[in-house]
Amino acid sequence: MTHRNLVSAASSIYNILGVNLTPDDAAISYLPYPHIFENGLTNLYIMIGVKIGYYQGDPLKLTEDCAALQPAFFPSVPRLFNRIYSKIKEKLDALTGCKGWLA
């Protein structure tokens, strides 16, 4: 890959996502680096000067890592969003009475 490819990919991600990141912001990196989306995001963070925090390596501790880093931007993939949705739905389905009706 050339420098031009990397800059183009990072610029495209910036334009598509429409996020307004500044050097004061932080982002979390937890996707494998060979993942093309993570690769482009890392280049974008470096171009803007965003602080990058790397997770501990355990997906179950990702919430702890986010609490410590407080990222301004949380990029993800559909698989993780489906997991989060399932957990929330599971908790809502377990509610009874008025709370269950409202949920």
C-alpha positions, 0 to 999 in steps of 0.5 A: 500500500502506498502513502496515498492509499492510506491517506485516501482510506482514512479521509474516506472513513472521516467523510463517511462517518461524519465524526468531528474528532479533535486531538483532545479526543480518545478512541479505543482500538480493539478490532484486530489490526489486519481488519481493514476498518481498524487499519483505516481508523488507526491511520485516521486517528494518527492523521488527526492526533487522536489519543489511541487506547488499546484494550486488554485483549479480553473482549469481556473486559472491553467495558472496563477499558471503555470506562477507563479511556472514555472514548469519544468514538466507539467504532464497531462491527455488526457482530458486537452490536448484535451481542450488545442488543441481545444482552439488553433485550434479554434484560428487558424481556426478564422485566415483569409488571409495569417495568415489563409493560413499559419496556 
